[in-house]
């Protein structure tokens, strides 16, 4: 029986947290970490080069923040699904993240119990928002 792999790029500037994410993903044989990046520009470059199926992306990144990196990645690698894993829990930040191509948002504090369910949901084509995240505000356009 052939196993289907989902190729994952992990992006976070804090190396111990990157290692935690990779170790968490490794328990699932269908998830294959194909690369890591520590800043937003490196994330865009590695995403374009490696064409991952899924990108775990922090918001507070050096050189290029995660929201702008997601925007660029969405244009360069439209098939890649983006899951933000961030400590930011402001509704406006979450809304900006989701409107720039992300399919999910997990708080770092909840990653130990919500990361794998979020990854599974997103790979099945469903969105995922961490239970600790306030609901994003509706975007209103005013004159």
N, C-alpha and C positions, 0 to 999 in steps of 0.2 A: 504494500500500500504506500503510495507516494504522499509525503507530507507537504502541505503548502505552507510556505513561510511568508510572514509579513515583515518587511525590512523596516527597521526603526532607527531614526536619528535622534539622539538625546542632546539637548542644548540647555546648559545651565552654567553660570560662571563660578559656582561654588562646587569645587571638585568632589568633596565628600557627598554632596547631595546627588551629583551626577552618578557616582558609584552606587548610591542607594537605588536610584531609578533603574540603572542597568541590572543590578542584582535582583530587583523585584521583577523585572521583565524576564530574566533568565529562567524563572521557575516555569514559564510557559514555553514548551518546545516550539510552538508555531511562531514565536516572536524572536526575531534575530536582530540584535543591535549591530548595525553596520557602521556606525560612526558616532563620534561625540564632537561637540563644539562648545567653546567657552565664551563666545561673544556673537553678537548679531550678524556682523559681516561674515564671519566664519560659517555661521549657520546657513546663510543664503548660498555661499559658495559650495559648501558640502552638500546641501540639498540639491543644487543644480547638478553637481557631479555624480551623486550617488542615486538620485531619483528614488527616495524612500517611499514606502507606503504610508508611514506614519511619522510625525515629528512631534516629540515632546519638547515644549518650548517655554522658557521662563520669560517674564516681561522685563524685569530689571537687569538688562544685559549691557555690558560696556560696548562702545563703538557704534552700536545701532540697537535701539530698544526692541523688545520682542514683538511689539505690535507692528512696527515698521518692517521688521524682518518677516513677519507673517504676510504682510501685504505684498512684499517683493516675492516671497516664496510662492504665494498663490498664483502670481502671474507667470513665474518661471517653471513651476512644477504643479500644474493645476490638479493632477491626480493625487497628490499627497494630502493626507488628512492631518490637520494640526490640532493638537491637544495642548492647551496652556496648562502648565503646572507652576503656580505662582503663589507668593504670599499676599499679593494684592487682592483685597476683597471689596474694594470700592465698586459700587454698581456701575458707575460711569466707565471705569477702567475695564470691567468685565464686558460691558456693552461694546466698547471700542475694540476689544480683543475679538469678540464674536463677529463684529461687522467687518473685520479684516481677514476673514478666511478661516477662522478657527471653528471646529466642530464640537469642541468641548473645553471645559475649564474646571480644573481641580485645584483646590487650595493645598499648599505644601503641608499644612498641618493635618490634612485629611488623606494625604497620599498613601499612607500605609494601608488604609482600608478601602480607598476609592479608586486608586490608580488602575488596577486590573479591571474592575467593572467598567470604568470609563473607557479604557482601551478596547475592551470587547464591544461595547456599545458603538463606539465610533467606527470600528472596523466592520460592523454590521450595517453601517449607514445611518445610525441614529446619533442624535446630539446627546451630550452629557454635561450637566452642570452640578458641581459639588454641592452637597446639602448645606454647607456653611456659607455659600455665596448668596448675597442679597440678589433678589431678582433685578435684572437690568431694567432701567427706565425705558419707557417707550420713547422712541426718537420723534420729536415734534419739530416740524418746520414752521418757523414763524417769519413773517415778512419784515 
